[in-house]
Amino acid sequence: MKKRVHIIYSGMVQGVGFRYSVERIANSLDIYGWVRNAPDGMVELIAEGDEEGLVELIDKVKKAMGAYIRSSKVEWEKPQNEFDSFQIRHF
């Protein structure tokens, strides 16, 4: 069953390759959506895929970048089926 997750990461998450790591992980899991730096120093992620893949994405990001993450706010949402790839976005 497809789901959507919206995550805000805070900590030392900019300037450390965070977005590129998330993109690589998402693409390896067939997850669609985007990741971007926020002007307030946080990183925002919106992703859609099957629930198992999204949980794996969250776990792999935590494992790969956990040293830089102070906290994360995770909200599960209904999928909107608006993505056909995963990409890094810019403000």
HTML snippet that shows the backbone in 3Dmol.js (N, CA, C, O; Angstrom):
<script src="https://3Dmol.org/build/3Dmol-min.js"></script>
<div id="view" style="width:600px;height:400px;position:relative"></div>
<script>
const pdb = `
ATOM      1  N   MET A   1       0.843  -1.174   0.000  1.00  0.00           N
ATOM      2  CA  MET A   1       0.000   0.000   0.000  1.00  0.00           C
ATOM      3  C   MET A   1       0.893   1.243   0.000  1.00  0.00           C
ATOM      4  O   MET A   1       1.815   1.365   0.807  1.00  0.00           O
ATOM      5  N   LYS A   2       0.603   2.145  -0.907  1.00  0.00           N
ATOM      6  CA  LYS A   2       1.400   3.369  -0.998  1.00  0.00           C
ATOM      7  C   LYS A   2       1.073   4.323   0.140  1.00  0.00           C
ATOM      8  O   LYS A   2      -0.067   4.454   0.584  1.00  0.00           O
ATOM      9  N   LYS A   3       2.136   4.982   0.588  1.00  0.00           N
ATOM     10  CA  LYS A   3       1.993   6.000   1.628  1.00  0.00           C
ATOM     11  C   LYS A   3       2.891   7.172   1.276  1.00  0.00           C
ATOM     12  O   LYS A   3       3.659   7.130   0.316  1.00  0.00           O
ATOM     13  N   ARG A   4       2.773   8.211   2.075  1.00  0.00           N
ATOM     14  CA  ARG A   4       3.576   9.425   1.911  1.00  0.00           C
ATOM     15  C   ARG A   4       4.096   9.807   3.287  1.00  0.00           C
ATOM     16  O   ARG A   4       3.383   9.709   4.286  1.00  0.00           O
ATOM     17  N   VAL A   5       5.355  10.245   3.324  1.00  0.00           N
ATOM     18  CA  VAL A   5       5.930  10.691   4.582  1.00  0.00           C
ATOM     19  C   VAL A   5       6.555  12.067   4.365  1.00  0.00           C
ATOM     20  O   VAL A   5       7.189  12.330   3.343  1.00  0.00           O
ATOM     21  N   HIS A   6       6.360  12.926   5.344  1.00  0.00           N
ATOM     22  CA  HIS A   6       6.928  14.281   5.330  1.00  0.00           C
ATOM     23  C   HIS A   6       7.803  14.370   6.576  1.00  0.00           C
ATOM     24  O   HIS A   6       7.327  14.203   7.699  1.00  0.00           O
ATOM     25  N   ILE A   7       9.102  14.638   6.356  1.00  0.00           N
ATOM     26  CA  ILE A   7      10.049  14.651   7.469  1.00  0.00           C
ATOM     27  C   ILE A   7      10.827  15.962   7.468  1.00  0.00           C
ATOM     28  O   ILE A   7      11.271  16.439   6.423  1.00  0.00           O
ATOM     29  N   ILE A   8      10.982  16.527   8.642  1.00  0.00           N
ATOM     30  CA  ILE A   8      11.851  17.683   8.846  1.00  0.00           C
ATOM     31  C   ILE A   8      12.995  17.225   9.753  1.00  0.00           C
ATOM     32  O   ILE A   8      12.773  16.785  10.881  1.00  0.00           O
ATOM     33  N   TYR A   9      14.221  17.335   9.237  1.00  0.00           N
ATOM     34  CA  TYR A   9      15.415  16.983  10.003  1.00  0.00           C
ATOM     35  C   TYR A   9      16.072  18.257  10.503  1.00  0.00           C
ATOM     36  O   TYR A   9      16.197  19.233   9.764  1.00  0.00           O
ATOM     37  N   SER A  10      16.491  18.241  11.760  1.00  0.00           N
ATOM     38  CA  SER A  10      17.252  19.379  12.294  1.00  0.00           C
ATOM     39  C   SER A  10      18.567  18.864  12.861  1.00  0.00           C
ATOM     40  O   SER A  10      18.734  17.675  13.132  1.00  0.00           O
ATOM     41  N   GLY A  11      19.478  19.785  13.026  1.00  0.00           N
ATOM     42  CA  GLY A  11      20.808  19.447  13.515  1.00  0.00           C
ATOM     43  C   GLY A  11      21.836  20.042  12.567  1.00  0.00           C
ATOM     44  O   GLY A  11      21.606  21.103  11.987  1.00  0.00           O
ATOM     45  N   MET A  12      22.967  19.369  12.405  1.00  0.00           N
ATOM     46  CA  MET A  12      24.009  19.798  11.472  1.00  0.00           C
ATOM     47  C   MET A  12      23.759  19.067  10.150  1.00  0.00           C
ATOM     48  O   MET A  12      24.559  18.232   9.726  1.00  0.00           O
ATOM     49  N   VAL A  13      22.630  19.397   9.505  1.00  0.00           N
ATOM     50  CA  VAL A  13      22.174  18.621   8.351  1.00  0.00           C
ATOM     51  C   VAL A  13      22.415  19.313   7.011  1.00  0.00           C
ATOM     52  O   VAL A  13      22.072  18.769   5.962  1.00  0.00           O
ATOM     53  N   GLN A  14      22.997  20.494   7.039  1.00  0.00           N
ATOM     54  CA  GLN A  14      23.337  21.177   5.785  1.00  0.00           C
ATOM     55  C   GLN A  14      24.850  21.252   5.659  1.00  0.00           C
ATOM     56  O   GLN A  14      25.565  21.449   6.642  1.00  0.00           O
ATOM     57  N   GLY A  15      25.321  21.091   4.428  1.00  0.00           N
ATOM     58  CA  GLY A  15      26.747  21.168   4.162  1.00  0.00           C
ATOM     59  C   GLY A  15      27.514  19.894   4.479  1.00  0.00           C
ATOM     60  O   GLY A  15      28.742  19.912   4.569  1.00  0.00           O
ATOM     61  N   VAL A  16      26.794  18.782   4.651  1.00  0.00           N
ATOM     62  CA  VAL A  16      27.445  17.511   4.988  1.00  0.00           C
ATOM     63  C   VAL A  16      27.080  16.389   4.011  1.00  0.00           C
ATOM     64  O   VAL A  16      27.345  15.219   4.289  1.00  0.00           O
ATOM     65  N   GLY A  17      26.473  16.737   2.865  1.00  0.00           N
ATOM     66  CA  GLY A  17      26.063  15.733   1.881  1.00  0.00           C
ATOM     67  C   GLY A  17      24.761  15.034   2.229  1.00  0.00           C
ATOM     68  O   GLY A  17      24.471  13.957   1.708  1.00  0.00           O
ATOM     69  N   PHE A  18      23.984  15.638   3.100  1.00  0.00           N
ATOM     70  CA  PHE A  18      22.739  15.018   3.574  1.00  0.00           C
ATOM     71  C   PHE A  18      21.776  14.758   2.421  1.00  0.00           C
ATOM     72  O   PHE A  18      21.284  13.641   2.261  1.00  0.00           O
ATOM     73  N   ARG A  19      21.508  15.785   1.617  1.00  0.00           N
ATOM     74  CA  ARG A  19      20.536  15.638   0.521  1.00  0.00           C
ATOM     75  C   ARG A  19      20.981  14.587  -0.490  1.00  0.00           C
ATOM     76  O   ARG A  19      20.161  13.823  -0.999  1.00  0.00           O
ATOM     77  N   TYR A  20      22.270  14.550  -0.777  1.00  0.00           N
ATOM     78  CA  TYR A  20      22.783  13.590  -1.760  1.00  0.00           C
ATOM     79  C   TYR A  20      22.696  12.164  -1.227  1.00  0.00           C
ATOM     80  O   TYR A  20      22.436  11.227  -1.983  1.00  0.00           O
ATOM     81  N   SER A  21      22.913  12.005   0.065  1.00  0.00           N
ATOM     82  CA  SER A  21      22.759  10.682   0.683  1.00  0.00           C
ATOM     83  C   SER A  21      21.301  10.229   0.635  1.00  0.00           C
ATOM     84  O   SER A  21      21.012   9.075   0.315  1.00  0.00           O
ATOM     85  N   VAL A  22      20.385  11.146   0.956  1.00  0.00           N
ATOM     86  CA  VAL A  22      18.959  10.817   0.908  1.00  0.00           C
ATOM     87  C   VAL A  22      18.552  10.444  -0.519  1.00  0.00           C
ATOM     88  O   VAL A  22      17.827   9.471  -0.723  1.00  0.00           O
ATOM     89  N   GLU A  23      19.011  11.207  -1.494  1.00  0.00           N
ATOM     90  CA  GLU A  23      18.678  10.921  -2.894  1.00  0.00           C
ATOM     91  C   GLU A  23      19.170   9.534  -3.299  1.00  0.00           C
ATOM     92  O   GLU A  23      18.431   8.773  -3.922  1.00  0.00           O
ATOM     93  N   ARG A  24      20.396   9.204  -2.955  1.00  0.00           N
ATOM     94  CA  ARG A  24      20.965   7.901  -3.303  1.00  0.00           C
ATOM     95  C   ARG A  24      20.154   6.768  -2.657  1.00  0.00           C
ATOM     96  O   ARG A  24      19.835   5.776  -3.313  1.00  0.00           O
ATOM     97  N   ILE A  25      19.829   6.922  -1.381  1.00  0.00           N
ATOM     98  CA  ILE A  25      19.066   5.898  -0.663  1.00  0.00           C
ATOM     99  C   ILE A  25      17.672   5.751  -1.263  1.00  0.00           C
ATOM    100  O   ILE A  25      17.219   4.633  -1.509  1.00  0.00           O
ATOM    101  N   ALA A  26      16.991   6.869  -1.499  1.00  0.00           N
ATOM    102  CA  ALA A  26      15.628   6.826  -2.056  1.00  0.00           C
ATOM    103  C   ALA A  26      15.623   6.151  -3.419  1.00  0.00           C
ATOM    104  O   ALA A  26      14.752   5.326  -3.696  1.00  0.00           O
ATOM    105  N   ASN A  27      16.580   6.490  -4.270  1.00  0.00           N
ATOM    106  CA  ASN A  27      16.634   5.877  -5.600  1.00  0.00           C
ATOM    107  C   ASN A  27      16.897   4.379  -5.526  1.00  0.00           C
ATOM    108  O   ASN A  27      16.402   3.623  -6.362  1.00  0.00           O
ATOM    109  N   SER A  28      17.667   3.942  -4.539  1.00  0.00           N
ATOM    110  CA  SER A  28      17.944   2.507  -4.397  1.00  0.00           C
ATOM    111  C   SER A  28      16.715   1.735  -3.933  1.00  0.00           C
ATOM    112  O   SER A  28      16.645   0.518  -4.099  1.00  0.00           O
ATOM    113  N   LEU A  29      15.748   2.439  -3.352  1.00  0.00           N
ATOM    114  CA  LEU A  29      14.537   1.803  -2.811  1.00  0.00           C
ATOM    115  C   LEU A  29      13.297   2.035  -3.670  1.00  0.00           C
ATOM    116  O   LEU A  29      12.200   1.625  -3.290  1.00  0.00           O
ATOM    117  N   ASP A  30      13.454   2.685  -4.820  1.00  0.00           N
ATOM    118  CA  ASP A  30      12.317   2.995  -5.691  1.00  0.00           C
ATOM    119  C   ASP A  30      11.288   3.880  -4.975  1.00  0.00           C
ATOM    120  O   ASP A  30      10.080   3.658  -5.057  1.00  0.00           O
ATOM    121  N   ILE A  31      11.812   4.888  -4.274  1.00  0.00           N
ATOM    122  CA  ILE A  31      10.990   5.871  -3.566  1.00  0.00           C
ATOM    123  C   ILE A  31      10.997   7.157  -4.383  1.00  0.00           C
ATOM    124  O   ILE A  31      12.036   7.553  -4.911  1.00  0.00           O
ATOM    125  N   TYR A  32       9.852   7.805  -4.490  1.00  0.00           N
ATOM    126  CA  TYR A  32       9.731   9.043  -5.258  1.00  0.00           C
ATOM    127  C   TYR A  32       9.465  10.219  -4.324  1.00  0.00           C
ATOM    128  O   TYR A  32       8.916  10.052  -3.235  1.00  0.00           O
ATOM    129  N   GLY A  33       9.865  11.418  -4.771  1.00  0.00           N
ATOM    130  CA  GLY A  33       9.625  12.618  -3.980  1.00  0.00           C
ATOM    131  C   GLY A  33      10.771  13.586  -4.120  1.00  0.00           C
ATOM    132  O   GLY A  33      11.378  13.696  -5.186  1.00  0.00           O
ATOM    133  N   TRP A  34      11.076  14.303  -3.023  1.00  0.00           N
ATOM    134  CA  TRP A  34      12.162  15.276  -3.069  1.00  0.00           C
ATOM    135  C   TRP A  34      12.715  15.553  -1.681  1.00  0.00           C
ATOM    136  O   TRP A  34      12.096  15.253  -0.661  1.00  0.00           O
ATOM    137  N   VAL A  35      13.910  16.139  -1.686  1.00  0.00           N
ATOM    138  CA  VAL A  35      14.562  16.593  -0.466  1.00  0.00           C
ATOM    139  C   VAL A  35      15.155  17.963  -0.757  1.00  0.00           C
ATOM    140  O   VAL A  35      15.627  18.212  -1.866  1.00  0.00           O
ATOM    141  N   ARG A  36      15.134  18.859   0.240  1.00  0.00           N
ATOM    142  CA  ARG A  36      15.705  20.191   0.031  1.00  0.00           C
ATOM    143  C   ARG A  36      16.162  20.786   1.358  1.00  0.00           C
ATOM    144  O   ARG A  36      15.660  20.446   2.429  1.00  0.00           O
ATOM    145  N   ASN A  37      17.138  21.692   1.244  1.00  0.00           N
ATOM    146  CA  ASN A  37      17.545  22.485   2.396  1.00  0.00           C
ATOM    147  C   ASN A  37      16.489  23.551   2.633  1.00  0.00           C
ATOM    148  O   ASN A  37      15.972  24.144   1.686  1.00  0.00           O
ATOM    149  N   ALA A  38      16.173  23.790   3.881  1.00  0.00           N
ATOM    150  CA  ALA A  38      15.249  24.860   4.250  1.00  0.00           C
ATOM    151  C   ALA A  38      16.072  26.074   4.675  1.00  0.00           C
ATOM    152  O   ALA A  38      17.202  25.923   5.142  1.00  0.00           O
ATOM    153  N   PRO A  39      15.516  27.273   4.518  1.00  0.00           N
ATOM    154  CA  PRO A  39      16.254  28.482   4.880  1.00  0.00           C
ATOM    155  C   PRO A  39      16.624  28.566   6.362  1.00  0.00           C
ATOM    156  O   PRO A  39      17.536  29.307   6.728  1.00  0.00           O
ATOM    157  N   ASP A  40      15.932  27.822   7.210  1.00  0.00           N
ATOM    158  CA  ASP A  40      16.192  27.862   8.647  1.00  0.00           C
ATOM    159  C   ASP A  40      17.268  26.872   9.099  1.00  0.00           C
ATOM    160  O   ASP A  40      17.477  26.695  10.299  1.00  0.00           O
ATOM    161  N   GLY A  41      17.954  26.223   8.143  1.00  0.00           N
ATOM    162  CA  GLY A  41      19.031  25.293   8.476  1.00  0.00           C
ATOM    163  C   GLY A  41      18.602  23.845   8.589  1.00  0.00           C
ATOM    164  O   GLY A  41      19.430  22.970   8.842  1.00  0.00           O
ATOM    165  N   MET A  42      17.323  23.582   8.407  1.00  0.00           N
ATOM    166  CA  MET A  42      16.819  22.212   8.466  1.00  0.00           C
ATOM    167  C   MET A  42      16.792  21.618   7.064  1.00  0.00           C
ATOM    168  O   MET A  42      17.046  22.316   6.083  1.00  0.00           O
ATOM    169  N   VAL A  43      16.483  20.330   6.974  1.00  0.00           N
ATOM    170  CA  VAL A  43      16.295  19.652   5.696  1.00  0.00           C
ATOM    171  C   VAL A  43      14.888  19.078   5.690  1.00  0.00           C
ATOM    172  O   VAL A  43      14.456  18.453   6.658  1.00  0.00           O
ATOM    173  N   GLU A  44      14.177  19.296   4.588  1.00  0.00           N
ATOM    174  CA  GLU A  44      12.806  18.814   4.426  1.00  0.00           C
ATOM    175  C   GLU A  44      12.782  17.697   3.395  1.00  0.00           C
ATOM    176  O   GLU A  44      13.430  17.792   2.353  1.00  0.00           O
ATOM    177  N   LEU A  45      12.038  16.645   3.685  1.00  0.00           N
ATOM    178  CA  LEU A  45      11.914  15.482   2.815  1.00  0.00           C
ATOM    179  C   LEU A  45      10.447  15.126   2.655  1.00  0.00           C
ATOM    180  O   LEU A  45       9.719  15.011   3.640  1.00  0.00           O
ATOM    181  N   ILE A  46      10.017  14.953   1.423  1.00  0.00           N
ATOM    182  CA  ILE A  46       8.694  14.391   1.142  1.00  0.00           C
ATOM    183  C   ILE A  46       8.920  13.198   0.228  1.00  0.00           C
ATOM    184  O   ILE A  46       9.563  13.318  -0.815  1.00  0.00           O
ATOM    185  N   ALA A  47       8.389  12.049   0.623  1.00  0.00           N
ATOM    186  CA  ALA A  47       8.623  10.832  -0.135  1.00  0.00           C
ATOM    187  C   ALA A  47       7.354   9.992  -0.195  1.00  0.00           C
ATOM    188  O   ALA A  47       6.557   9.963   0.743  1.00  0.00           O
ATOM    189  N   GLU A  48       7.191   9.308  -1.326  1.00  0.00           N
ATOM    190  CA  GLU A  48       6.069   8.399  -1.507  1.00  0.00           C
ATOM    191  C   GLU A  48       6.581   7.050  -1.995  1.00  0.00           C
ATOM    192  O   GLU A  48       7.548   6.963  -2.753  1.00  0.00           O
ATOM    193  N   GLY A  49       5.915   6.018  -1.545  1.00  0.00           N
ATOM    194  CA  GLY A  49       6.241   4.656  -1.953  1.00  0.00           C
ATOM    195  C   GLY A  49       5.487   3.694  -1.063  1.00  0.00           C
ATOM    196  O   GLY A  49       4.590   4.093  -0.321  1.00  0.00           O
ATOM    197  N   ASP A  50       5.859   2.402  -1.137  1.00  0.00           N
ATOM    198  CA  ASP A  50       5.179   1.466  -0.251  1.00  0.00           C
ATOM    199  C   ASP A  50       5.705   1.667   1.169  1.00  0.00           C
ATOM    200  O   ASP A  50       6.841   2.098   1.369  1.00  0.00           O
ATOM    201  N   GLU A  51       4.875   1.354   2.132  1.00  0.00           N
ATOM    202  CA  GLU A  51       5.206   1.637   3.530  1.00  0.00           C
ATOM    203  C   GLU A  51       6.525   0.996   3.948  1.00  0.00           C
ATOM    204  O   GLU A  51       7.325   1.617   4.648  1.00  0.00           O
ATOM    205  N   GLU A  52       6.751  -0.229   3.525  1.00  0.00           N
ATOM    206  CA  GLU A  52       7.986  -0.928   3.875  1.00  0.00           C
ATOM    207  C   GLU A  52       9.215  -0.178   3.347  1.00  0.00           C
ATOM    208  O   GLU A  52      10.215  -0.047   4.053  1.00  0.00           O
ATOM    209  N   GLY A  53       9.136   0.306   2.120  1.00  0.00           N
ATOM    210  CA  GLY A  53      10.236   1.065   1.536  1.00  0.00           C
ATOM    211  C   GLY A  53      10.471   2.382   2.251  1.00  0.00           C
ATOM    212  O   GLY A  53      11.616   2.794   2.436  1.00  0.00           O
ATOM    213  N   LEU A  54       9.396   3.045   2.655  1.00  0.00           N
ATOM    214  CA  LEU A  54       9.540   4.319   3.367  1.00  0.00           C
ATOM    215  C   LEU A  54      10.157   4.120   4.744  1.00  0.00           C
ATOM    216  O   LEU A  54      10.983   4.924   5.176  1.00  0.00           O
ATOM    217  N   VAL A  55       9.764   3.060   5.431  1.00  0.00           N
ATOM    218  CA  VAL A  55      10.354   2.756   6.732  1.00  0.00           C
ATOM    219  C   VAL A  55      11.842   2.452   6.552  1.00  0.00           C
ATOM    220  O   VAL A  55      12.670   2.875   7.360  1.00  0.00           O
ATOM    221  N   GLU A  56      12.175   1.721   5.494  1.00  0.00           N
ATOM    222  CA  GLU A  56      13.580   1.423   5.214  1.00  0.00           C
ATOM    223  C   GLU A  56      14.361   2.698   4.887  1.00  0.00           C
ATOM    224  O   GLU A  56      15.508   2.854   5.306  1.00  0.00           O
ATOM    225  N   LEU A  57      13.733   3.607   4.138  1.00  0.00           N
ATOM    226  CA  LEU A  57      14.360   4.896   3.843  1.00  0.00           C
ATOM    227  C   LEU A  57      14.687   5.637   5.138  1.00  0.00           C
ATOM    228  O   LEU A  57      15.811   6.104   5.322  1.00  0.00           O
ATOM    229  N   ILE A  58      13.723   5.743   6.019  1.00  0.00           N
ATOM    230  CA  ILE A  58      13.921   6.444   7.295  1.00  0.00           C
ATOM    231  C   ILE A  58      15.058   5.796   8.079  1.00  0.00           C
ATOM    232  O   ILE A  58      15.914   6.494   8.622  1.00  0.00           O
ATOM    233  N   ASP A  59      15.069   4.465   8.139  1.00  0.00           N
ATOM    234  CA  ASP A  59      16.108   3.753   8.884  1.00  0.00           C
ATOM    235  C   ASP A  59      17.483   3.955   8.268  1.00  0.00           C
ATOM    236  O   ASP A  59      18.458   4.173   8.986  1.00  0.00           O
ATOM    237  N   LYS A  60      17.570   3.884   6.942  1.00  0.00           N
ATOM    238  CA  LYS A  60      18.868   4.028   6.274  1.00  0.00           C
ATOM    239  C   LYS A  60      19.402   5.454   6.367  1.00  0.00           C
ATOM    240  O   LYS A  60      20.608   5.659   6.506  1.00  0.00           O
ATOM    241  N   VAL A  61      18.512   6.435   6.291  1.00  0.00           N
ATOM    242  CA  VAL A  61      18.956   7.824   6.459  1.00  0.00           C
ATOM    243  C   VAL A  61      19.485   8.014   7.874  1.00  0.00           C
ATOM    244  O   VAL A  61      20.521   8.650   8.069  1.00  0.00           O
ATOM    245  N   LYS A  62      18.784   7.470   8.860  1.00  0.00           N
ATOM    246  CA  LYS A  62      19.233   7.586  10.249  1.00  0.00           C
ATOM    247  C   LYS A  62      20.588   6.907  10.439  1.00  0.00           C
ATOM    248  O   LYS A  62      21.459   7.434  11.131  1.00  0.00           O
ATOM    249  N   LYS A  63      20.762   5.742   9.825  1.00  0.00           N
ATOM    250  CA  LYS A  63      22.025   5.019   9.958  1.00  0.00           C
ATOM    251  C   LYS A  63      23.161   5.777   9.269  1.00  0.00           C
ATOM    252  O   LYS A  63      24.259   5.876   9.818  1.00  0.00           O
ATOM    253  N   ALA A  64      22.908   6.309   8.077  1.00  0.00           N
ATOM    254  CA  ALA A  64      23.950   6.982   7.299  1.00  0.00           C
ATOM    255  C   ALA A  64      24.274   8.371   7.834  1.00  0.00           C
ATOM    256  O   ALA A  64      25.434   8.783   7.813  1.00  0.00           O
ATOM    257  N   MET A  65      23.275   9.095   8.308  1.00  0.00           N
ATOM    258  CA  MET A  65      23.454  10.505   8.658  1.00  0.00           C
ATOM    259  C   MET A  65      23.122  10.815  10.115  1.00  0.00           C
ATOM    260  O   MET A  65      23.039  11.982  10.496  1.00  0.00           O
ATOM    261  N   GLY A  66      22.934   9.792  10.921  1.00  0.00           N
ATOM    262  CA  GLY A  66      22.517   9.966  12.312  1.00  0.00           C
ATOM    263  C   GLY A  66      23.419  10.860  13.136  1.00  0.00           C
ATOM    264  O   GLY A  66      22.954  11.522  14.065  1.00  0.00           O
ATOM    265  N   ALA A  67      24.703  10.891  12.811  1.00  0.00           N
ATOM    266  CA  ALA A  67      25.633  11.729  13.566  1.00  0.00           C
ATOM    267  C   ALA A  67      25.330  13.213  13.392  1.00  0.00           C
ATOM    268  O   ALA A  67      25.732  14.030  14.220  1.00  0.00           O
ATOM    269  N   TYR A  68      24.624  13.563  12.323  1.00  0.00           N
ATOM    270  CA  TYR A  68      24.313  14.968  12.031  1.00  0.00           C
ATOM    271  C   TYR A  68      22.896  15.366  12.435  1.00  0.00           C
ATOM    272  O   TYR A  68      22.581  16.554  12.496  1.00  0.00           O
ATOM    273  N   ILE A  69      22.045  14.385  12.709  1.00  0.00           N
ATOM    274  CA  ILE A  69      20.635  14.639  13.018  1.00  0.00           C
ATOM    275  C   ILE A  69      20.461  14.836  14.519  1.00  0.00           C
ATOM    276  O   ILE A  69      20.814  13.962  15.311  1.00  0.00           O
ATOM    277  N   ARG A  70      19.912  15.995  14.909  1.00  0.00           N
ATOM    278  CA  ARG A  70      19.568  16.233  16.308  1.00  0.00           C
ATOM    279  C   ARG A  70      18.150  15.723  16.581  1.00  0.00           C
ATOM    280  O   ARG A  70      17.888  15.105  17.613  1.00  0.00           O
ATOM    281  N   SER A  71      17.242  15.993  15.638  1.00  0.00           N
ATOM    282  CA  SER A  71      15.868  15.515  15.779  1.00  0.00           C
ATOM    283  C   SER A  71      15.223  15.422  14.402  1.00  0.00           C
ATOM    284  O   SER A  71      15.696  15.999  13.423  1.00  0.00           O
ATOM    285  N   SER A  72      14.132  14.679  14.369  1.00  0.00           N
ATOM    286  CA  SER A  72      13.360  14.589  13.131  1.00  0.00           C
ATOM    287  C   SER A  72      11.877  14.546  13.482  1.00  0.00           C
ATOM    288  O   SER A  72      11.462  13.892  14.439  1.00  0.00           O
ATOM    289  N   LYS A  73      11.100  15.256  12.686  1.00  0.00           N
ATOM    290  CA  LYS A  73       9.647  15.277  12.857  1.00  0.00           C
ATOM    291  C   LYS A  73       9.052  14.522  11.673  1.00  0.00           C
ATOM    292  O   LYS A  73       9.179  14.962  10.530  1.00  0.00           O
ATOM    293  N   VAL A  74       8.413  13.403  11.936  1.00  0.00           N
ATOM    294  CA  VAL A  74       7.883  12.526  10.893  1.00  0.00           C
ATOM    295  C   VAL A  74       6.362  12.582  10.906  1.00  0.00           C
ATOM    296  O   VAL A  74       5.726  12.352  11.936  1.00  0.00           O
ATOM    297  N   GLU A  75       5.788  12.893   9.745  1.00  0.00           N
ATOM    298  CA  GLU A  75       4.326  12.899   9.604  1.00  0.00           C
ATOM    299  C   GLU A  75       3.946  11.985   8.450  1.00  0.00           C
ATOM    300  O   GLU A  75       4.430  12.155   7.330  1.00  0.00           O
ATOM    301  N   TRP A  76       3.087  11.024   8.722  1.00  0.00           N
ATOM    302  CA  TRP A  76       2.581  10.125   7.678  1.00  0.00           C
ATOM    303  C   TRP A  76       1.328  10.749   7.075  1.00  0.00           C
ATOM    304  O   TRP A  76       0.474  11.272   7.790  1.00  0.00           O
ATOM    305  N   GLU A  77       1.231  10.688   5.743  1.00  0.00           N
ATOM    306  CA  GLU A  77       0.128  11.318   5.022  1.00  0.00           C
ATOM    307  C   GLU A  77      -0.403  10.372   3.941  1.00  0.00           C
ATOM    308  O   GLU A  77       0.194   9.334   3.654  1.00  0.00           O
ATOM    309  N   LYS A  78      -1.516  10.749   3.363  1.00  0.00           N
ATOM    310  CA  LYS A  78      -2.049   9.999   2.218  1.00  0.00           C
ATOM    311  C   LYS A  78      -1.222  10.347   0.980  1.00  0.00           C
ATOM    312  O   LYS A  78      -0.853  11.505   0.787  1.00  0.00           O
ATOM    313  N   PRO A  79      -0.931   9.350   0.141  1.00  0.00           N
ATOM    314  CA  PRO A  79      -0.148   9.645  -1.064  1.00  0.00           C
ATOM    315  C   PRO A  79      -0.939  10.515  -2.031  1.00  0.00           C
ATOM    316  O   PRO A  79      -2.164  10.427  -2.113  1.00  0.00           O
ATOM    317  N   GLN A  80      -0.219  11.352  -2.756  1.00  0.00           N
ATOM    318  CA  GLN A  80      -0.846  12.211  -3.754  1.00  0.00           C
ATOM    319  C   GLN A  80      -0.459  11.808  -5.177  1.00  0.00           C
ATOM    320  O   GLN A  80      -0.969  12.367  -6.147  1.00  0.00           O
ATOM    321  N   ASN A  81       0.445  10.836  -5.295  1.00  0.00           N
ATOM    322  CA  ASN A  81       0.869  10.307  -6.595  1.00  0.00           C
ATOM    323  C   ASN A  81       1.296  11.406  -7.556  1.00  0.00           C
ATOM    324  O   ASN A  81       0.935  11.383  -8.732  1.00  0.00           O
ATOM    325  N   GLU A  82       2.064  12.369  -7.057  1.00  0.00           N
ATOM    326  CA  GLU A  82       2.479  13.489  -7.896  1.00  0.00           C
ATOM    327  C   GLU A  82       3.915  13.376  -8.399  1.00  0.00           C
ATOM    328  O   GLU A  82       4.367  14.234  -9.157  1.00  0.00           O
ATOM    329  N   PHE A  83       4.645  12.328  -7.992  1.00  0.00           N
ATOM    330  CA  PHE A  83       6.050  12.209  -8.345  1.00  0.00           C
ATOM    331  C   PHE A  83       6.300  11.026  -9.279  1.00  0.00           C
ATOM    332  O   PHE A  83       5.600  10.015  -9.218  1.00  0.00           O
ATOM    333  N   ASP A  84       7.302  11.165 -10.140  1.00  0.00           N
ATOM    334  CA  ASP A  84       7.723  10.040 -10.972  1.00  0.00           C
ATOM    335  C   ASP A  84       9.221   9.793 -10.852  1.00  0.00           C
ATOM    336  O   ASP A  84       9.795   9.014 -11.613  1.00  0.00           O
ATOM    337  N   SER A  85       9.852  10.468  -9.882  1.00  0.00           N
ATOM    338  CA  SER A  85      11.282  10.304  -9.612  1.00  0.00           C
ATOM    339  C   SER A  85      11.575  10.880  -8.232  1.00  0.00           C
ATOM    340  O   SER A  85      10.690  11.411  -7.562  1.00  0.00           O
ATOM    341  N   PHE A  86      12.830  10.764  -7.824  1.00  0.00           N
ATOM    342  CA  PHE A  86      13.259  11.418  -6.591  1.00  0.00           C
ATOM    343  C   PHE A  86      14.331  12.422  -6.955  1.00  0.00           C
ATOM    344  O   PHE A  86      15.242  12.112  -7.722  1.00  0.00           O
ATOM    345  N   GLN A  87      14.227  13.640  -6.403  1.00  0.00           N
ATOM    346  CA  GLN A  87      15.171  14.673  -6.771  1.00  0.00           C
ATOM    347  C   GLN A  87      15.508  15.603  -5.612  1.00  0.00           C
ATOM    348  O   GLN A  87      14.785  15.693  -4.620  1.00  0.00           O
ATOM    349  N   ILE A  88      16.620  16.281  -5.775  1.00  0.00           N
ATOM    350  CA  ILE A  88      17.012  17.334  -4.850  1.00  0.00           C
ATOM    351  C   ILE A  88      16.408  18.624  -5.371  1.00  0.00           C
ATOM    352  O   ILE A  88      16.602  18.986  -6.532  1.00  0.00           O
ATOM    353  N   ARG A  89      15.684  19.307  -4.520  1.00  0.00           N
ATOM    354  CA  ARG A  89      15.084  20.597  -4.903  1.00  0.00           C
ATOM    355  C   ARG A  89      15.822  21.729  -4.218  1.00  0.00           C
ATOM    356  O   ARG A  89      16.502  21.537  -3.210  1.00  0.00           O
ATOM    357  N   HIS A  90      15.670  22.928  -4.796  1.00  0.00           N
ATOM    358  CA  HIS A  90      16.294  24.111  -4.243  1.00  0.00           C
ATOM    359  C   HIS A  90      15.232  25.191  -4.063  1.00  0.00           C
ATOM    360  O   HIS A  90      14.281  25.260  -4.840  1.00  0.00           O
ATOM    361  N   PHE A  91      15.384  26.013  -3.067  1.00  0.00           N
ATOM    362  CA  PHE A  91      14.468  27.144  -2.868  1.00  0.00           C
ATOM    363  C   PHE A  91      14.674  28.169  -3.930  1.00  0.00           C
ATOM    364  O   PHE A  91      13.997  29.197  -3.936  1.00  0.00           O
TER     365      PHE A  91
END
`;
const viewer = $3Dmol.createViewer("view");
viewer.addModel(pdb, "pdb");
viewer.setStyle({}, {cartoon: {color: "spectrum"}});
viewer.zoomTo();
viewer.render();
</script>
